[in-house]
Amino acid sequence: MSEGFVVRGLRRVRKLLESPGPLELEGKHLGRVRDLLRECAGGVGGEVSVRQRAALLAETYQHLNDDGRTTFLSTIANDFGPDPESVAKAHADYQAAVGTDRQWTAESALRKAMRSSRLRILTQFNALPQGVKFLVDLRADLLRLLDKDPALRSLDRELESRLSAWFDVGFLELQRITWNSPAALLEKLIQYEAVHEIRSWSDLKNRLDSDRRCYAFFHPRMPMEPLIFVEVALTEHLADNVQALLDEHAPVFDAQRASTAIFYSISNTQPGLRGVSFGNFLLKRVVDDLKRDYPRLTSFATLSPLPTFRRWAESNPEAWPKAFTDSDLAKIKRRLPPEMAPVASAGDLASLLSAHNWAADEQLSSALRSGLTRLAARYLLAARKGDQPYDPVARFHLGNGAHIERLNYLADTSSRGSHQSYGMMVNYVYDPDTIEENVEAFSRSGEIAAATAIRRSARD
């Protein structure tokens, strides 16, 4: 293919990009994009031309609307997979060669036949100056659009595999983020905080004060994009209330006196890296860093949300009578405000809690405490999603060797805390002496490590 023909093809696609607004991808425009993808996969015209095509394809993709992106991704998934005839022939040759001197050559040929052109296209995108971030964002689109074309799942699996290799923890850099970090990076923290909203710059400054720490993993090709970050409070006790922990007006604690590090927020920032796990490595690296700087630290724990507790409780009405005793119900009935609907049974409590600002009523919230604590304990120890704990935060911490230490009633009275978990939060503790044992038991049989008080609450 002549260089002039390649240049004319690039010009035709550039003209497409001059159209105002988000683009569709159909007709002759789709044909031109398909040609560019084919030339990119085949390395037509040499490395410089291939790089130009990849850059133009990436630019085109970013101008497309959702339907156009679906078509673009479906084209890659459907048109650039392994050739079935080549795979069948290579497989037959391999089967015939097994046990002979030709076996290893035939195995190599089979591997080559099964390698799809999709990987070559993804690799070309990866080589662009902003290519890593482009592919991470492209995978986020894939995850949103999977239901529109089943073939996208094969492309998603290949891209997830590539991203897992490119984002291996050995390539990542741990950095501490401080108030003196670049403003653009601090803005990213505000944007990406997924657990406890950062309400203002003064709120952020408080979270980065001398008795706090914030650490993040970065990829060398995405230097201003934190992949995951954790916020830590240095204290001398096991924190039991997130509003107190985030109080901007509380006095600054002397970090040199700290005996406990509380991990109170862990945020994954890149949806396109779902399935690429490095959160456990982050915590281990942060613990090592904190122990080096603060030798007096002896306890490492979390103050964690139960993000799906309320959803589970409202979907399992049979769980309420098991958690609330007759004594609990009698106490609740006595303390109900007169304007509230009567509570005939424990099954009525879910409606009561959704319709009334009960947490602000000191007497009523006190009456509800024992039953809600039992309900939360049973949720953590018995609720399942498949063979794993129902709660996603529990799956993460228990899978990394923590144990459930304590449930904290009305520990998060924000609207999010009430909506997710009736204000309940939990402390997971990472005890270096039991982490490996807990990981092995959890991975082998799903056994959950928990303090005696938690188990007693679940049984009562």
C-alpha positions, 0 to 999 in steps of 0.5 A, a space after each residue: 500500500 502506498 504512503 499516499 493512499 495511507 495519507 489520503 485515508 487519514 485525511 478522510 477520517 480527520 475530516 470526519 472529526 470536524 463535524 460538530 457534536 458527538 459523532 455517530 459511526 455508520 456507513 462510509 465513516 465506519 468503513 474508513 475506521 474499519 480500514 484504519 483498524 485493519 492497517 493498524 493491526 497489520 502494521 501497514 506502512 511502518 511504525 510511524 504510520 501505525 502510530 499515526 493511525 492509532 492516534 487518529 483512531 483514539 481521537 475519533 473514539 473520543 468524539 463518538 457518542 455511546 452508540 458510536 463507541 459501541 459500534 467502534 468496540 464491536 468492530 474490534 471485537 467481531 472483526 479482529 479475533 482469532 481466525 477460526 480456520 487457522 486455529 482449527 488447523 493449528 490445533 489439529 497439527 498440535 494434536 498430531 504432533 504430541 509426543 513427537 519432536 514437532 510438539 513444541 513447534 506445533 504448540 508455538 504455532 497454536 499459540 500464534 493462531 490463537 493470538 487475536 489482532 485485537 491485542 495488536 490494536 490495544 498495544 498500539 493504543 498503549 504506545 500513545 503518549 496518553 495511551 494508558 489512560 485512554 485504555 483505562 477509560 475505554 475499558 470503563 466504557 466497555 463495562 458500561 456497554 457489555 450488554 449491547 453486544 455479547 462479543 464485547 465480553 471477549 474484548 473486555 477479557 483481553 483488555 482486562 488481562 493486558 491492564 492486569 499486566 501493565 498495572 502489576 503492583 511492581 510497576 506502581 509507585 506509592 506516594 504520600 499526598 499532602 497539602 503541598 501536593 499540586 492543586 490539580 492532584 488535590 482536586 482529583 482527591 475531592 473528585 474521586 473520594 468515594 466513601 466520605 464526601 470531601 465538602 470543601 477545601 478546609 475539609 480536605 486540609 483537615 484530612 491532610 493535617 499532621 495527625 492524618 496521612 493520605 497515600 495513593 498508588 500511581 502508574 508511571 504513565 499516569 503520574 497525576 491520576 491516583 489509582 487508589 488512595 487511602 486516608 488514615 487518622 493517627 489516634 490513641 484509640 479505636 475510632 467509633 464515629 466518623 463525624 468526630 473523626 472528620 470534625 474540622 474544628 477538633 484539636 490536632 492530635 500529637 501524632 507522635 503519641 499515636 498508638 493506632 492507625 485508622 484507615 477510614 476511607 479507601 477509594 478506587 478511582 478508575 472504573 476501567 481497572 475493575 478486576 485489577 486488584 492492588 488494594 491489598 498491596 496498598 494497605 501493606 505498603 502503607 502499614 510498613 511506611 507508618 511503622 517506620 515513621 511512628 514506631 509506637 503504632 501497635 494497632 492498625 484498623 479501619 472504620 468502615 461502612 456497611 454499604 449494602 446492609 440496609 439493602 439486604 435488611 429491607 430485602 430479607 424481612 425474615 431477618 428482623 424477628 430473629 434480631 429483635 426480641 420481645 423485650 426490644 419490641 416492647 421498649 420500642 413501642 413505649 418510646 414511639 412518638 405519638 404521631 408514628 404508626 404503631 409497630 405490631 411486629 419486628 416486620 414493621 421496623 423496616 418501614 418505621 426506619 425508612 419513614 422517620 428521623 429516628 436517629 435524632 430521637 434519643 429515646 427511640 434510637 436507644 431502644 433500637 440499638 440492641 436489635 440493629 446491632 444483632 441484625 448487623 452482626 448476622 448480616 456480616 457473619 451469615 449473609 452471602 453472595 454466592 460463597 462470599 460475604 454479601 458486603 463488598 467491604 467485608 469481602 475486601 478486608 476479610 480476604 486480606 486477613 483482617 478480623 471483625 472487631 466491633 460494630 459501632 452504632 450511629 457511627 455515621 449519621 450522614 444521609 449516606 450513612 443512614 441510607 446505606 446502613 442505618 448509620 452503622 459502621 464496623 472496625 476491621 483490625 489487621 493483627 500481624 500475628 493472625 493475618 496469614 491464618 485468617 487469609 488461609 481460613 477465609 480462602 479455604 472455607 470462607 471462615 470469617 474471623 470475628 471477635 467474640 462479642 460479634 459472634 455473641 451478637 449474631 447468636 443472641 
